[in-house]
Amino acid sequence: MATAADLKEKVDNFNPEHKEGPVATAIEEQTAKLPSDLFLWAALGSMAVSLTLKIMKKDDEALFVGQWPAPFLLLGVYNKLVKQEGHD
């Protein structure tokens, strides 16, 4: 069974000329400093705000804010991957 280190080595050797660009590297360095649960709390908070807006009969605003949790959770997954696997 292949270990994570073996898989990482295979991926690194698959395209050895591939390097992250300076923008991606800078973003990854900064986002790795954020705690992973920040994105979970942001998603939960936006759900609460959306519910509050819906109760206040502000349907358009509730729908707008209600679309935020998924991107927050995806950013959290990205953050976690950067922390575990690192960048170039």
Number of C-alpha atoms within 10 A of each C-alpha: 4 6 8 10 10 11 11 12 11 11 11 14 11 10 9 8 8 10 12 12 9 9 9 13 15 12 10 20 16 11 18 18 10 14 13 18 13 13 20 19 14 17 23 16 15 20 18 15 16 24 18 13 18 16 11 10 11 13 14 12 13 21 14 11 19 19 14 17 20 12 13 19 20 14 16 22 15 16 23 18 14 15 18 10 11 13 15 11
